């Protein structure tokens, strides 16, 4: 098995060495040792870092991403948790599409002042209600269903 030092992992993944060290400190990845002062990683770290990057892109927190790995460091994804995130992304997409439409309307609105435009006023009211509803939903939302990562007990 060929081990890579942190600079090689950084070069192959495009992830900064400081981020790789941070992920190791958070327990998302594990180095296999050191060569001098440089951390060494096995080839599996490339897939782990790809999953971390994908999870971050999908809006998962590092703690949620950490729970996506089994005790052996391999992915152990919760299908219900992934469905929940997909639903969250659908809501976010809907919100962003509405925001895009509002920005386009404001840019093209013929009214002398945007505050004189009935559609703009309606969009502002809708936006305010949506923000209130999102905040209420966030406080009522149950925790995500990702299993806790189990670490082997020291023997």
N, CA, C and O of each residue as an XYZ file, in Angstrom:
620
protein
N       0.853     -1.177      0.000
C       0.000      0.000      0.000
C       0.899      1.240      0.000
O       1.846      1.345      0.780
N       0.580      2.160     -0.885
C       1.373      3.389     -0.994
C       0.721      4.487     -0.154
O      -0.454      4.809     -0.329
N       1.501      5.046      0.748
C       1.017      6.142      1.571
C       1.407      7.466      0.931
O       2.436      7.581      0.265
N       0.553      8.462      1.152
C       0.790      9.798      0.601
C       0.960     10.770      1.755
O       0.278     10.672      2.775
N       1.885     11.715      1.577
C       1.978     12.742      2.608
C       0.902     13.788      2.332
O       0.274     13.789      1.274
N       0.707     14.663      3.291
C      -0.394     15.615      3.223
C      -0.316     16.516      1.993
O      -1.350     16.897      1.445
N       0.894     16.862      1.553
C       1.011     17.727      0.373
C       0.561     16.985     -0.885
O      -0.025     17.594     -1.779
N       0.826     15.681     -0.969
C       0.367     14.890     -2.118
C      -1.157     14.755     -2.098
O      -1.802     14.853     -3.142
N      -1.726     14.534     -0.924
C      -3.189     14.454     -0.800
C      -3.801     15.784     -1.228
O      -4.795     15.812     -1.953
N      -3.205     16.879     -0.779
C      -3.690     18.209     -1.138
C      -3.631     18.417     -2.646
O      -4.571     18.941     -3.244
N      -2.532     18.008     -3.254
C      -2.357     18.174     -4.696
C      -3.397     17.348     -5.469
O      -3.967     17.828     -6.449
N      -3.641     16.113     -5.027
C      -4.570     15.238     -5.744
C      -6.030     15.640     -5.564
O      -6.849     15.404     -6.452
N      -6.364     16.245     -4.427
C      -7.763     16.577     -4.152
C      -8.109     18.038     -4.384
O      -9.277     18.381     -4.563
N      -7.095     18.904     -4.383
C      -7.372     20.333     -4.489
C      -7.806     20.939     -3.164
O      -8.226     22.096     -3.119
N      -7.710     20.172     -2.090
C      -8.092     20.646     -0.760
C      -6.831     21.127     -0.046
O      -5.806     20.445     -0.048
N      -6.915     22.288      0.554
C      -5.758     22.866      1.248
C      -5.296     21.955      2.380
O      -6.105     21.302      3.040
N      -3.986     21.922      2.593
C      -3.423     21.112      3.683
C      -4.028     21.499      5.026
O      -4.253     20.638      5.877
N      -4.290     22.783      5.219
C      -4.883     23.225      6.490
C      -6.273     22.623      6.681
O      -6.643     22.267      7.800
N      -7.048     22.506      5.596
C      -8.379     21.893      5.690
C      -8.255     20.400      5.989
O      -9.032     19.855      6.773
N      -7.287     19.744      5.369
C      -7.067     18.313      5.624
C      -6.715     18.104      7.096
O      -7.232     17.186      7.732
N      -5.845     18.944      7.638
C      -5.501     18.848      9.064
C      -6.736     19.084      9.930
O      -6.938     18.401     10.934
N      -7.557     20.052      9.534
C      -8.787     20.352     10.276
C      -9.717     19.134     10.269
O     -10.270     18.775     11.309
N      -9.891     18.500      9.112
C     -10.751     17.315      9.034
C     -10.208     16.194      9.912
O     -10.977     15.450     10.522
N      -8.897     16.073      9.974
C      -8.311     15.042     10.842
C      -8.564     15.385     12.314
O      -8.912     14.509     13.106
N      -8.391     16.644     12.673
C      -8.642     17.063     14.059
C     -10.089     16.829     14.458
O     -10.369     16.500     15.610
N     -11.019     16.995     13.509
C     -12.447     16.792     13.766
C     -12.832     15.313     13.733
O     -13.965     14.967     14.066
N     -11.909     14.440     13.339
C     -12.185     13.007     13.323
C     -12.851     12.507     12.056
O     -13.364     11.388     12.037
N     -12.856     13.312     10.987
C     -13.470     12.872      9.736
C     -12.550     11.946      8.950
O     -13.020     11.060      8.237
N     -11.260     12.146      9.075
C     -10.270     11.299      8.411
C      -9.187     10.960      9.430
O      -9.079     11.597     10.478
N      -8.394      9.954      9.106
C      -7.333      9.528     10.016
C      -6.043      9.343      9.244
O      -6.019      8.705      8.192
N      -4.982      9.900      9.771
C      -3.675      9.654      9.159
C      -3.167      8.309      9.666
O      -3.579      7.832     10.723
N      -2.263      7.708      8.893
C      -1.728      6.398      9.274
C      -0.373      6.524      9.961
O       0.188      5.526     10.413
N       0.145      7.716     10.042
C       1.438      7.929     10.683
C       2.075      9.207     10.181
O       1.407     10.091      9.645
N       3.386      9.282     10.367
C       4.128     10.471      9.943
C       5.443     10.068      9.308
O       6.038      9.043      9.640
N       5.867     10.898      8.398
C       7.218     10.816      7.838
C       7.850     12.153      8.184
O       7.579     13.164      7.537
N       8.687     12.152      9.198
C       9.212     13.416      9.700
C       8.069     14.182     10.341
O       7.398     13.672     11.238
N       7.849     15.398      9.885
C       6.763     16.214     10.420
C       5.483     16.100      9.604
O       4.445     16.618     10.014
N       5.537     15.428      8.451
C       4.372     15.361      7.560
C       3.495     14.156      7.873
O       3.981     13.044      8.084
N       2.191     14.408      7.896
C       1.229     13.332      8.095
C       1.203     12.447      6.856
O       1.398     12.919      5.736
N       0.960     11.158      7.073
C       0.817     10.204      5.970
C      -0.605      9.669      5.969
O      -1.200      9.435      7.021
N      -1.143      9.479      4.757
C      -2.502      8.982      4.599
C      -2.511      7.820      3.628
O      -1.697      7.747      2.708
N      -3.462      6.897      3.855
C      -3.669      5.799      2.927
C      -4.509      6.268      1.750
O      -5.087      7.353      1.798
N      -4.584      5.457      0.686
C      -5.320      5.860     -0.514
C      -6.817      6.071     -0.278
O      -7.459      6.803     -1.031
N      -7.381      5.441      0.755
C      -8.812      5.590      1.041
C      -9.180      7.023      1.407
O     -10.345      7.406      1.307
N      -8.197      7.821      1.831
C      -8.487      9.194      2.224
C      -8.998     10.017      1.035
O      -9.728     10.989      1.227
N      -8.624      9.639     -0.180
C      -9.092     10.383     -1.360
C     -10.608     10.270     -1.492
O     -11.283     11.265     -1.758
N     -11.150      9.054     -1.306
C     -12.607      8.877     -1.355
C     -13.279      9.570     -0.172
O     -14.345     10.168     -0.322
N     -12.660      9.491      0.993
C     -13.229     10.151      2.167
C     -13.306     11.660      1.958
O     -14.315     12.284      2.286
N     -12.249     12.242      1.418
C     -12.252     13.687      1.169
C     -13.244     14.064      0.075
O     -13.846     15.136      0.127
N     -13.419     13.191     -0.912
C     -14.425     13.452     -1.950
C     -15.818     13.464     -1.329
O     -16.641     14.310     -1.678
N     -16.094     12.532     -0.408
C     -17.393     12.506      0.264
C     -17.572     13.744      1.146
O     -18.664     14.309      1.203
N     -16.525     14.160      1.820
C     -16.599     15.371      2.646
C     -16.923     16.580      1.767
O     -17.775     17.397      2.117
N     -16.244     16.690      0.631
C     -16.496     17.803     -0.290
C     -17.929     17.761     -0.808
O     -18.603     18.790     -0.866
N     -18.390     16.575     -1.184
C     -19.766     16.424     -1.668
C     -20.760     16.801     -0.570
O     -21.742     17.498     -0.828
N     -20.503     16.340      0.647
C     -21.393     16.663      1.758
C     -21.453     18.154      2.037
O     -22.531     18.704      2.265
N     -20.297     18.812      2.019
C     -20.276     20.260      2.235
C     -21.037     20.982      1.134
O     -21.771     21.934      1.399
N     -20.859     20.524     -0.114
C     -21.579     21.129     -1.232
C     -23.086     20.950     -1.057
O     -23.870     21.824     -1.426
N     -23.482     19.809     -0.490
C     -24.897     19.529     -0.249
C     -25.458     20.220      0.978
O     -26.641     20.073      1.283
N     -24.629     20.971      1.685
C     -25.113     21.734      2.826
C     -25.035     21.010      4.157
O     -25.577     21.498      5.149
N     -24.378     19.860      4.208
C     -24.234     19.143      5.468
C     -23.160     19.812      6.325
O     -22.170     20.330      5.807
N     -23.367     19.794      7.627
C     -22.343     20.289      8.553
C     -21.251     19.231      8.676
O     -21.453     18.080      8.287
N     -20.107     19.612      9.210
C     -19.030     18.638      9.395
C     -19.447     17.530     10.360
O     -19.045     16.380     10.184
N     -20.242     17.855     11.370
C     -20.724     16.817     12.296
C     -21.637     15.834     11.570
O     -21.561     14.628     11.804
N     -22.504     16.345     10.688
C     -23.368     15.450      9.910
C     -22.534     14.587      8.970
O     -22.813     13.400      8.797
N     -21.520     15.181      8.370
C     -20.645     14.425      7.466
C     -19.891     13.358      8.255
O     -19.737     12.230      7.786
N     -19.429     13.703      9.430
C     -18.707     12.741     10.270
C     -19.575     11.516     10.552
O     -19.077     10.390     10.573
N     -20.864     11.735     10.767
C     -21.788     10.633     11.042
C     -22.035      9.768      9.807
O     -22.608      8.685      9.922
N     -21.610     10.231      8.626
C     -21.793      9.463      7.391
C     -20.727      8.388      7.216
O     -20.807      7.575      6.295
N     -19.732      8.383      8.096
C     -18.670      7.384      8.015
C     -18.878      6.339      9.098
O     -19.199      6.668     10.240
N     -18.694      5.082      8.732
C     -18.764      4.005      9.705
C     -17.497      3.958     10.535
O     -16.571      4.737     10.306
N     -17.449      3.041     11.506
C     -16.276      2.933     12.373
C     -14.991      2.616     11.606
O     -13.892      2.929     12.064
N     -15.140      1.993     10.436
C     -13.966      1.641      9.628
C     -13.547      2.761      8.683
O     -12.610      2.596      7.902
N     -14.244      3.913      8.748
C     -13.909      5.040      7.888
C     -14.565      4.982      6.520
O     -14.378      5.879      5.698
N     -15.336      3.923      6.271
C     -16.027      3.802      4.983
C     -17.399      4.458      5.082
O     -17.962      4.550      6.174
N     -17.945      4.916      3.956
C     -19.263      5.561      3.999
C     -20.335      4.632      4.562
O     -20.414      3.457      4.201
N     -21.149      5.178      5.445
C     -22.298      4.484      6.025
C     -23.438      5.493      6.007
O     -23.784      6.077      7.034
N     -24.019      5.690      4.824
C     -24.980      6.770      4.607
C     -26.375      6.392      5.088
O     -26.831      5.266      4.893
N     -27.037      7.343      5.714
C     -28.411      7.174      6.171
C     -29.345      7.619      5.052
O     -29.395      8.800      4.710
N     -30.075      6.678      4.491
C     -31.003      7.037      3.408
C     -32.063      8.037      3.870
O     -32.338      8.994      3.146
N     -32.669      7.855      5.049
C     -33.636      8.872      5.496
C     -32.993     10.257      5.654
O     -33.612     11.272      5.332
N     -31.761     10.292      6.146
C     -31.065     11.572      6.280
C     -30.811     12.221      4.933
O     -30.908     13.440      4.791
N     -30.485     11.395      3.941
C     -30.262     11.922      2.587
C     -31.566     12.428      1.979
O     -31.580     13.453      1.297
N     -32.666     11.705      2.226
C     -33.972     12.177      1.736
C     -34.329     13.519      2.376
O     -34.843     14.417      1.710
N     -34.053     13.642      3.666
C     -34.338     14.901      4.358
C     -33.537     16.044      3.748
O     -34.073     17.131      3.532
N     -32.245     15.804      3.467
C     -31.410     16.847      2.867
C     -31.915     17.199      1.470
O     -31.927     18.369      1.089
N     -32.335     16.184      0.702
C     -32.873     16.453     -0.639
C     -34.125     17.325     -0.536
O     -34.315     18.234     -1.344
N     -34.979     17.051      0.456
C     -36.168     17.882      0.667
C     -35.767     19.312      1.045
O     -36.366     20.277      0.570
N     -34.753     19.438      1.899
C     -34.256     20.771      2.269
C     -33.747     21.522      1.036
O     -34.000     22.717      0.878
N     -33.030     20.809      0.169
C     -32.507     21.437     -1.053
C     -33.640     21.863     -1.980
O     -33.563     22.918     -2.608
N     -34.703     21.041     -2.069
C     -35.862     21.431     -2.885
C     -36.455     22.741     -2.383
O     -36.791     23.621     -3.176
N     -36.584     22.868     -1.062
C     -37.121     24.118     -0.501
C     -36.185     25.291     -0.798
O     -36.634     26.388     -1.128
N     -34.895     25.047     -0.677
C     -33.920     26.110     -0.944
C     -33.958     26.519     -2.418
O     -33.877     27.706     -2.736
N     -34.078     25.548     -3.310
C     -34.172     25.848     -4.746
C     -35.402     26.696     -5.022
O     -35.334     27.674     -5.767
N     -36.533     26.321     -4.419
C     -37.774     27.081     -4.613
C     -37.594     28.529     -4.138
O     -38.018     29.467     -4.812
N     -36.969     28.697     -2.986
C     -36.724     30.035     -2.445
C     -35.800     30.835     -3.359
O     -36.047     32.013     -3.618
N     -34.739     30.199     -3.844
C     -33.790     30.893     -4.721
C     -34.429     31.268     -6.059
O     -34.135     32.326     -6.614
N     -35.305     30.400     -6.576
C     -35.995     30.737     -7.829
C     -36.895     31.949     -7.631
O     -36.951     32.829     -8.491
N     -37.601     32.000     -6.502
C     -38.461     33.154     -6.217
C     -37.620     34.419     -6.064
O     -38.011     35.484     -6.542
N     -36.480     34.311     -5.408
C     -35.587     35.460     -5.251
C     -35.064     35.931     -6.602
O     -35.009     37.132     -6.866
N     -34.681     34.984     -7.461
C     -34.206     35.339     -8.800
C     -35.287     36.099     -9.564
O     -35.004     37.110    -10.207
N     -36.532     35.607     -9.493
C     -37.636     36.268    -10.194
C     -37.872     37.674     -9.645
O     -38.158     38.602    -10.402
N     -37.753     37.824     -8.331
C     -37.958     39.138     -7.731
C     -36.861     40.106     -8.182
O     -37.145     41.256     -8.516
N     -35.636     39.650     -8.192
C     -34.528     40.514     -8.618
C     -34.701     40.930    -10.077
O     -34.470     42.087    -10.428
N     -35.105     39.989    -10.923
C     -35.340     40.337    -12.338
C     -36.463     41.355    -12.469
O     -36.366     42.302    -13.249
N     -37.533     41.155    -11.699
C     -38.645     42.097    -11.780
C     -38.201     43.488    -11.316
O     -38.514     44.488    -11.962
N     -37.483     43.547    -10.212
C     -37.019     44.841     -9.695
C     -36.121     45.522    -10.723
O     -36.202     46.735    -10.913
N     -35.271     44.749    -11.383
C     -34.361     45.321    -12.381
C     -35.121     45.886    -13.580
O     -34.690     46.875    -14.175
N     -36.245     45.268    -13.940
C     -36.992     45.663    -15.141
C     -38.258     46.465    -14.848
O     -38.934     46.885    -15.788
N     -38.601     46.689    -13.593
C     -39.870     47.322    -13.224
C     -39.959     48.750    -13.780
O     -39.044     49.550    -13.586
N     -41.070     49.069    -14.477
C     -41.224     50.404    -15.054
C     -41.734     51.454    -14.062
O     -41.777     52.638    -14.396
N     -42.118     51.044    -12.853
C     -42.647     52.008    -11.875
C     -41.567     53.036    -11.534
O     -40.382     52.703    -11.503
N     -41.973     54.293    -11.276
C     -41.000     55.335    -10.952
C     -40.169     54.985     -9.708
O     -38.986     55.320     -9.632
N     -40.784     54.322     -8.754
C     -40.091     53.880     -7.541
C     -40.511     52.436     -7.290
O     -41.670     52.075     -7.493
N     -39.580     51.629     -6.855
C     -39.921     50.221     -6.616
C     -41.007     50.086     -5.559
O     -41.815     49.159     -5.622
N     -41.039     50.985     -4.601
C     -42.059     50.919     -3.561
C     -43.446     51.266     -4.102
O     -44.443     51.020     -3.423
N     -43.529     51.828     -5.300
C     -44.820     52.115     -5.928
C     -45.314     50.932     -6.746
O     -46.446     50.946     -7.230
N     -44.496     49.926     -6.903
C     -44.854     48.759     -7.704
C     -45.617     47.754     -6.836
O     -45.064     47.250     -5.859
N     -46.893     47.450     -7.178
C     -47.677     46.499     -6.376
C     -47.030     45.104     -6.318
O     -47.068     44.443     -5.280
N     -46.443     44.668     -7.425
C     -45.823     43.341     -7.430
C     -44.615     43.316     -6.494
O     -44.406     42.333     -5.782
N     -43.825     44.379     -6.488
C     -42.668     44.449     -5.598
C     -43.119     44.430     -4.139
O     -42.521     43.735     -3.319
N     -44.166     45.182     -3.808
C     -44.686     45.192     -2.441
C     -45.181     43.803     -2.038
O     -44.966     43.359     -0.911
N     -45.848     43.124     -2.977
C     -46.327     41.769     -2.702
C     -45.144     40.819     -2.468
O     -45.177     39.994     -1.554
N     -44.120     40.937     -3.282
C     -42.949     40.073     -3.126
C     -42.253     40.310     -1.783
O     -41.761     39.371     -1.158
N     -42.217     41.561     -1.350
C     -41.611     41.869     -0.048
C     -42.413     41.210      1.073
O     -41.831     40.630      1.991
N     -43.736     41.293      1.007
C     -44.577     40.667      2.037
C     -44.392     39.150      2.050
O     -44.280     38.537      3.111
N     -44.362     38.553      0.852
C     -44.167     37.098      0.753
C     -42.814     36.709      1.334
O     -42.704     35.725      2.065
N     -41.797     37.477      1.008
C     -40.454     37.191      1.506
C     -40.412     37.257      3.031
O     -39.796     36.405      3.673
N     -41.057     38.254      3.605
C     -41.099     38.384      5.065
C     -41.815     37.213      5.716
O     -41.359     36.697      6.737
N     -42.932     36.787      5.135
C     -43.667     35.626      5.669
C     -42.838     34.360      5.554
O     -42.793     33.552      6.482
N     -42.180     34.188      4.410
C     -41.371     32.983      4.187
C     -40.250     32.901      5.222
O     -39.975     31.831      5.765
N     -39.612     34.028      5.486
C     -38.520     34.049      6.471
C     -39.050     33.661      7.851
O     -38.418     32.888      8.570
N     -40.207     34.200      8.212
C     -40.820     33.871      9.497
C     -41.141     32.381      9.575
O     -40.883     31.733     10.590
N     -41.713     31.838      8.482
C     -42.076     30.418      8.441
C     -40.840     29.524      8.527
O     -40.851     28.506      9.219
N     -39.773     29.908      7.821
C     -38.529     29.120      7.861
C     -37.954     29.104      9.271
O     -37.481     28.074      9.751
N     -37.999     30.239      9.914
C     -37.463     30.321     11.278
C     -38.268     29.436     12.220
O     -37.696     28.731     13.051
N     -39.591     29.469     12.097
C     -40.443     28.630     12.946
C     -40.191     27.153     12.664
O     -40.140     26.343     13.590
N     -40.032     26.801     11.386
C     -39.783     25.403     11.017
C     -38.431     24.938     11.537
O     -38.294     23.793     11.968
N     -37.442     25.802     11.502
C     -36.104     25.448     11.972
C     -36.128     25.123     13.464
O     -35.443     24.204     13.915
N     -36.911     25.873     14.221
C     -36.965     25.640     15.664
C     -37.793     24.409     16.008
O     -37.625     23.829     17.081
N     -38.686     24.004     15.107
C     -39.529     22.835     15.356
C     -38.979     21.577     14.710
O     -39.515     20.491     14.929
N     -37.917     21.698     13.915
C     -37.379     20.583     13.134
C     -36.684     19.561     14.033
O     -35.858     19.930     14.868
N     -37.020     18.262     13.864
C     -36.308     17.235     14.635
C     -34.884     17.076     14.120
O     -34.569     17.471     12.998
N     -34.032     16.495     14.950
C     -32.632     16.266     14.560
C     -32.569     15.312     13.388
O     -33.451     14.470     13.221
N     -31.544     15.436     12.584
C     -31.338     14.553     11.437
C     -31.072     13.138     11.915
O     -30.578     12.917     13.021
N     -31.408     12.194     11.066
C     -31.277     10.794     11.456
C     -30.013     10.160     10.902
O     -30.080      9.213     10.118
N     -28.862     10.680     11.307
C     -27.601     10.049     10.950
C     -27.095      9.331     12.186
O     -27.076      9.907     13.274
N     -26.688      8.088     12.032
C     -26.218      7.344     13.199
C     -24.927      7.950     13.738
O     -24.113      8.492     12.991
N     -24.766      7.846     15.032
C     -23.532      8.330     15.647
C     -22.380      7.438     15.214
O     -22.528      6.223     15.084
N     -21.251      8.052     14.997
C     -20.069      7.295     14.587
C     -19.515      6.574     15.805
O     -19.227      7.191     16.831
N     -19.373      5.284     15.682
C     -18.828      4.498     16.786
C     -17.341      4.324     16.586
O     -16.882      3.984     15.496
N     -16.606      4.555     17.630
C     -15.160      4.349     17.591
C     -14.862      3.034     18.299
O     -15.504      2.693     19.293
N     -13.884      2.301     17.780
C     -13.522      1.057     18.464
C     -13.008      1.364     19.865
O     -12.288      2.339     20.079
N     -13.390      0.513     20.813
C     -12.934      0.735     22.183
C     -11.472      0.343     22.297
O     -11.034     -0.640     21.699
N     -10.714      1.123     23.074
C      -9.290      0.792     23.223
C      -9.141     -0.534     23.961
O      -9.794     -0.762     24.980
N      -8.293     -1.391     23.451
C      -8.118     -2.713     24.071
C      -6.807     -2.793     24.791
O      -6.484     -3.828     25.373
